[in-house]
Amino acid sequence: MTTPVLQTDLPFAERIGRGKVRDLYVLGDDLLLIATDRISAFDVVMEEPIPGKGAVLTSVSKFWFEHLASVIPNHFLSTDVDAMDDIPEEYREVLRGRTMRCKRAEPLPVEWVVRGYLTGSGWKDYQATGVVSGVELPSGLQHASRFEPPILTPSTKAETGHDEPISFDKVVDLVGAEIATKARDAALQLYAKGHEYALARGIVIADTKFEFGMHDGELMLIDECLTPDSSRFWPADEVKPGGKPTSFDKQVLRDWLAESGWNKEPPPPALPEHVVSSTAETYRSICERLTR
């Protein structure tokens, strides 16, 4: 196991962003997306790293970008830092396994959330109103009920705080009808193909979010793709209406934080070792099951 990485500092490239998990750099004409071992919950980044998490995110995204390339072009170029002549050799060890070189794109100001099952915030909204992000649903649905077909519930991309659900009409206002329609159709196709693949490996993708951007006038899939950070994975044999399937993501962390009495405001509490190790093992497990 390599030494966990909480943040990077690359003097040979221009850092243009630092998200909850990824550090973004411009190198030449390309973008370097570096997945650190940071982890966030309730929109707050924890102080402790999750060993191996960045490598899992990179490996899973690479797999999906290649597997789903027939649906829509994406920004993925390479993860082989040893073949990148413009990365100094002394920085390759820290970047190896967690770095994705990508085409630079102009991100659309929308997150494209696809829900295949009733859960999470959608379940809470449905219980209260019968509506999920403006989509009216039949009565009598239970937790983990499957949507046929899946539904798109786009949201804003908040720099701070929580993303806010928006209607498709608002998406059209933001990006135009042609791009909105193309991105919507691509998101639903990406989810359908990803869900089919994962289900054959005993995993249900309950919901996920995609991001798209424009590159040379072309719409393309960007950021990450169907990772444990952007998606909710369930064991297929636990999924039934009314059930509460185990989550293959950071649910262990969320549950511990919820029970700790933390008020969900910075600073977060220190994480015990068993929460860190259990979360790391969950990430490794989903990576092996999807990409083996």
C-alpha positions in Angstrom: 0.0 0.0 0.0 1.4 3.4 -1.0 1.5 6.3 1.4 -1.9 8.0 1.5 -2.1 11.4 -0.2 -4.3 14.2 1.2 -3.2 16.9 -1.3 -0.7 17.5 -4.0 1.6 20.4 -5.0 3.0 20.2 -8.5 5.3 23.1 -9.4 5.6 22.0 -13.0 1.8 22.4 -13.7 -0.8 25.1 -13.0 -3.3 24.2 -10.4 -6.7 25.4 -11.4 -8.9 23.8 -8.7 -9.1 21.7 -5.6 -12.3 19.9 -5.0 -13.4 17.8 -2.1 -11.4 14.9 -3.5 -9.6 15.9 -6.7 -6.8 18.3 -7.4 -6.9 19.8 -10.9 -3.9 21.0 -12.9 -3.3 22.2 -16.4 -0.3 20.5 -18.1 0.3 21.5 -21.7 -3.0 21.4 -23.6 -4.4 18.8 -21.2 -5.9 18.5 -17.7 -4.5 16.4 -14.9 -7.2 15.0 -12.5 -5.5 13.7 -9.4 -7.7 11.7 -7.1 -6.4 12.1 -3.5 -7.3 10.0 -0.6 -9.5 12.7 0.9 -13.1 11.8 1.7 -16.1 14.0 2.4 -19.4 13.4 4.1 -22.3 15.9 4.4 -20.2 18.3 2.3 -17.4 18.4 4.8 -13.9 16.9 4.0 -12.6 14.7 6.8 -9.1 15.2 8.3 -8.1 11.6 7.8 -7.3 10.0 4.4 -8.8 6.7 3.2 -5.8 4.7 2.1 -6.1 3.6 -1.6 -9.3 5.6 -2.3 -7.7 7.8 -5.0 -6.4 4.7 -6.8 -9.9 3.1 -6.7 -11.6 6.2 -8.1 -9.1 6.5 -10.9 -9.2 2.8 -11.8 -13.0 2.6 -11.8 -13.4 5.8 -13.8 -10.8 4.6 -16.4 -12.7 1.3 -16.7 -16.0 3.0 -17.3 -14.7 5.6 -19.7 -13.3 2.8 -21.9 -16.4 0.6 -21.5 -18.9 3.3 -22.2 -17.0 5.2 -25.0 -19.5 4.0 -27.6 -22.3 6.0 -25.9 -20.7 9.4 -26.0 -17.1 10.7 -26.3 -15.3 11.4 -23.0 -12.3 13.3 -21.9 -10.1 10.3 -20.8 -6.6 10.1 -22.3 -4.3 8.1 -20.0 -3.4 7.0 -16.5 0.1 6.0 -17.3 2.2 8.7 -15.7 5.4 6.9 -16.5 4.8 7.5 -20.2 4.2 11.2 -19.7 7.5 12.9 -20.6 6.3 16.3 -19.2 5.9 14.9 -15.6 9.2 15.0 -13.8 10.4 11.6 -12.6 10.6 12.6 -9.0 6.8 13.3 -8.9 5.7 10.0 -10.6 5.6 7.9 -7.5 3.0 10.2 -5.7 1.0 10.5 -8.9 1.1 6.9 -10.0 -2.3 5.1 -9.9 -4.3 8.2 -8.9 -3.8 10.5 -12.0 -5.9 10.7 -15.0 -4.8 12.8 -18.0 -7.8 14.3 -19.9 -8.8 16.6 -22.6 -9.7 20.1 -21.4 -13.4 20.8 -21.6 -15.7 23.6 -20.6 -18.0 22.0 -18.0 -21.7 22.5 -18.2 -23.2 24.1 -15.1 -25.4 21.1 -14.4 -25.1 17.7 -12.6 -27.0 15.0 -14.4 -28.4 12.8 -11.7 -30.0 9.5 -12.9 -32.1 7.5 -10.5 -32.9 3.9 -11.1 -34.3 3.2 -7.7 -36.2 5.1 -5.0 -33.7 5.9 -2.2 -31.7 8.7 -0.6 -33.1 12.2 -0.8 -35.5 11.1 -3.4 -37.1 8.6 -1.0 -37.5 11.4 1.6 -39.1 13.7 -0.9 -41.4 11.0 -2.2 -42.6 10.2 1.3 -43.4 13.9 1.9 -44.9 14.9 -1.5 -45.0 12.0 -3.9 -42.7 14.0 -6.2 -38.9 13.6 -6.7 -37.2 16.7 -8.2 -40.3 17.7 -10.0 -41.0 14.2 -11.3 -44.4 13.0 -10.2 -44.3 9.3 -9.3 -47.1 6.7 -8.8 -48.4 6.2 -5.3 -47.6 3.1 -3.2 -43.9 2.9 -4.1 -41.5 1.6 -1.4 -37.9 2.2 -0.5 -35.7 0.6 -3.2 -38.6 0.3 -5.7 -37.2 0.3 -9.2 -38.0 3.1 -11.7 -39.0 1.8 -15.1 -37.6 3.7 -16.9 -35.0 5.5 -14.8 -35.6 9.2 -14.2 -33.3 12.2 -14.7 -33.2 14.7 -11.8 -30.7 17.4 -12.7 -29.2 19.7 -10.2 -27.1 22.8 -9.9 -23.3 22.6 -9.3 -22.8 24.5 -6.0 -19.3 25.8 -5.3 -20.1 25.6 -1.6 -23.0 24.0 0.3 -25.6 21.7 -1.3 -26.5 21.2 -4.9 -30.1 22.2 -5.7 -32.5 20.2 -7.9 -33.7 22.0 -11.0 -36.2 21.2 -13.7 -35.3 20.2 -17.2 -36.8 23.4 -18.5 -34.2 25.3 -16.3 -31.5 23.1 -17.8 -32.6 24.2 -21.2 -32.4 27.8 -20.1 -28.8 27.2 -18.9 -27.3 25.2 -21.8 -29.8 25.4 -24.7 -32.3 22.8 -25.9 -30.0 20.9 -28.2 -27.2 20.3 -25.7 -29.7 19.7 -22.8 -31.5 17.0 -24.9 -28.2 15.4 -26.0 -26.8 15.3 -22.5 -30.1 14.0 -21.0 -30.2 11.1 -23.5 -26.5 10.3 -23.0 -26.9 10.2 -19.2 -29.8 7.8 -19.4 -28.0 5.6 -21.9 -24.8 5.6 -19.8 -26.7 4.6 -16.7 -28.6 1.9 -18.6 -25.4 0.3 -20.0 -23.6 0.7 -16.7 -26.5 -0.8 -14.8 -26.7 -3.8 -17.1 -22.9 -4.5 -16.8 -22.9 -4.2 -13.0 -26.0 -6.3 -12.5 -24.3 -9.2 -14.3 -21.6 -8.9 -11.6 -24.1 -8.9 -8.7 -24.2 -5.2 -8.2 -27.1 -2.7 -8.6 -26.3 0.9 -9.4 -29.1 2.6 -7.6 -28.3 6.1 -8.8 -25.4 8.1 -10.0 -24.4 11.5 -11.3 -22.7 12.5 -14.6 -21.0 15.6 -15.7 -20.6 16.8 -19.3 -18.5 19.5 -20.9 -17.8 21.0 -24.3 -14.6 20.3 -26.2 -14.0 21.8 -29.7 -17.8 22.2 -30.0 -18.4 18.6 -29.0 -20.4 17.4 -26.0 -18.4 14.9 -23.9 -18.5 13.0 -20.6 -16.1 14.5 -18.1 -15.0 14.3 -14.4 -15.5 10.8 -13.0 -17.8 8.0 -14.1 -19.8 5.5 -12.0 -17.5 5.6 -9.0 -18.3 4.9 -5.3 -18.1 8.7 -4.8 -20.6 9.5 -7.6 -22.9 6.5 -7.4 -24.8 4.3 -4.9 -24.0 0.6 -5.3 -26.0 -2.2 -3.7 -25.6 -6.0 -3.6 -28.1 -7.2 -6.2 -29.4 -10.0 -3.9 -30.5 -7.5 -1.3 -32.5 -5.3 -3.6 -36.3 -5.5 -3.3 -39.1 -3.0 -2.8 -39.2 -2.1 0.9 -35.7 -3.4 1.5 -32.7 -1.4 2.8 -29.7 -2.8 0.9 -26.1 -2.4 2.1 -24.3 0.4 0.4 -20.9 -0.2 -1.3 -19.7 3.3 -0.7 -19.0 5.6 2.3 -22.1 4.6 4.2 -20.0 3.2 7.1 -18.6 6.7 7.4 -21.9 8.4 7.2 -23.5 6.1 9.8 -20.7 6.6 12.3 -20.8 10.4 11.8 -24.6 10.4 12.3 -24.3 8.4 15.5 -21.4 10.6 16.8 -23.6 13.6 17.5 -21.6 15.8 15.1 -23.6 18.8 13.9 -22.3 18.4 10.3 -20.4 21.7 10.4 -16.6 22.0 10.2 -14.4 20.8 11.8 -15.4 17.1 11.6 -14.7 14.7 14.4 -11.6 12.5 14.3 -12.3 9.2 12.6 -11.5 6.0 14.5 -9.3 3.5 12.7 -12.1 0.9 12.2 -14.1 3.4 10.2 -11.1 4.3 8.0 -10.2 0.7 7.4 -13.7 -0.5 6.8 -14.3 2.4 4.3 -11.1 1.6 2.5 -12.0 -2.1 2.2 -15.4 -1.2 0.8 -13.9 0.9 -1.9 -11.4 -1.8 -2.8 -14.2 -4.4 -2.9 -16.3 -2.5 -5.4 -13.3 -1.8 -7.6 -12.4 -5.5 -7.8 -16.0 -6.6 -8.5 -16.5 -4.1 -11.3 -13.1 -4.2 -13.0 -11.9 -7.8 -12.6 
